[in-house]
Amino acid sequence: MTLGPLENLGVLDLLAGEQALTSEITAVPTPGHTPGHMSLRISSGGQQAVILGDVAIHPAQVTEHDWHFAFELDQPLANQTRREFFDRLAMEGTTVAACHFPGTGFGKIVRVEGRRYWQGF
């Protein structure tokens, strides 16, 4: 186990569920990719942003949430996570940092005629 040495040193702090890490950063469960996968919600100055992590690796997955990739350990759960999380982010108008997306990876999830799309900055 790669986490064993950290656990042996007493510096491993595992999270369960949504948890505030600081007054501005909250870990949000986004399961499916790997056990315990989390995204980060940042709240500062009245603005919100989310770092997706591995919720999606391509902008097409914003529209086609059931397009999965080989490294998702629980594909049905990953699909559900994308659908629900992207619907929430679109409704909120939250800025998104998508680590694997082309360009800057910053943008928003928007709805056009009932479908979700990636709108990069």
C-alpha positions in Angstrom: 0.0 0.0 0.0 1.5 3.4 -1.0 -0.2 5.1 1.9 1.2 2.8 4.5 4.3 4.8 5.3 2.2 8.0 5.8 -0.2 6.1 8.1 2.8 4.7 10.0 4.1 8.2 10.6 0.7 9.3 11.8 0.3 12.0 9.1 -2.4 10.4 7.1 -5.9 11.9 7.6 -8.5 10.2 5.5 -11.8 12.0 4.7 -15.3 10.6 4.7 -17.9 12.7 3.0 -17.9 16.4 2.3 -15.5 18.1 4.6 -14.1 21.7 5.0 -10.4 21.7 4.9 -10.1 25.5 5.5 -12.6 28.3 5.6 -12.3 28.5 1.8 -11.6 25.0 0.6 -14.1 22.1 0.9 -13.4 18.5 -0.2 -16.5 17.2 -2.1 -17.0 13.4 -2.7 -17.0 12.7 -6.5 -16.9 8.8 -6.5 -16.4 6.5 -9.4 -12.9 7.2 -10.8 -11.2 5.7 -7.7 -12.4 4.8 -4.2 -12.5 8.0 -2.2 -12.1 10.4 -5.2 -12.7 14.0 -4.2 -13.0 17.3 -6.0 -12.3 20.6 -4.3 -14.7 23.5 -3.9 -13.1 26.9 -3.4 -15.1 29.8 -2.0 -13.5 33.2 -1.8 -14.7 36.8 -2.1 -18.3 35.7 -2.8 -17.2 33.6 -5.8 -17.1 29.8 -6.2 -14.9 27.4 -8.2 -14.5 23.7 -8.3 -11.4 21.7 -9.2 -12.7 18.5 -10.9 -9.8 16.2 -10.5 -10.6 13.1 -12.5 -14.4 13.5 -12.7 -13.9 14.0 -16.4 -11.0 13.9 -18.8 -12.5 15.5 -21.9 -15.1 18.3 -22.5 -17.3 15.9 -24.4 -18.1 14.1 -21.1 -19.9 17.3 -20.0 -22.5 16.6 -22.6 -22.1 12.8 -22.8 -21.8 12.0 -19.1 -21.9 8.2 -19.8 -18.8 8.3 -21.9 -16.3 6.8 -19.5 -12.6 6.1 -19.8 -10.6 3.0 -19.0 -9.2 4.1 -15.6 -12.6 4.5 -13.9 -13.0 1.7 -11.4 -16.7 2.0 -11.1 -18.1 3.2 -14.4 -21.8 3.3 -13.5 -21.0 5.4 -10.4 -18.7 7.7 -12.3 -21.5 8.3 -14.9 -23.9 9.1 -12.1 -21.4 11.4 -10.4 -20.8 13.3 -13.7 -24.5 13.7 -14.4 -25.4 14.9 -10.9 -22.3 17.0 -10.3 -22.4 18.7 -13.7 -26.1 19.5 -13.3 -25.3 21.1 -10.0 -22.4 23.1 -11.4 -24.4 24.3 -14.4 -27.3 25.4 -12.1 -24.9 27.3 -9.8 -22.9 28.8 -12.6 -19.7 27.7 -10.8 -16.3 28.3 -12.4 -14.7 24.9 -13.1 -11.0 24.0 -13.3 -10.8 20.9 -15.4 -7.3 19.5 -15.0 -7.4 17.3 -18.1 -9.3 19.6 -20.5 -7.4 21.3 -23.4 -6.5 25.0 -23.2 -6.5 26.6 -19.8 -8.9 24.1 -18.4 -11.0 26.9 -16.9 -14.6 27.4 -17.9 -18.2 26.8 -17.0 -20.8 24.1 -17.6 -23.7 25.7 -19.4 -27.1 24.5 -20.6 -28.3 25.1 -24.1 -31.7 23.7 -25.2 -31.6 21.4 -22.2 -28.2 19.9 -22.8 -25.0 20.5 -20.9 -21.9 21.9 -22.7 -18.4 23.0 -21.7 -17.7 26.7 -22.2 -14.0 27.3 -21.8 -12.5 30.7 -20.9 
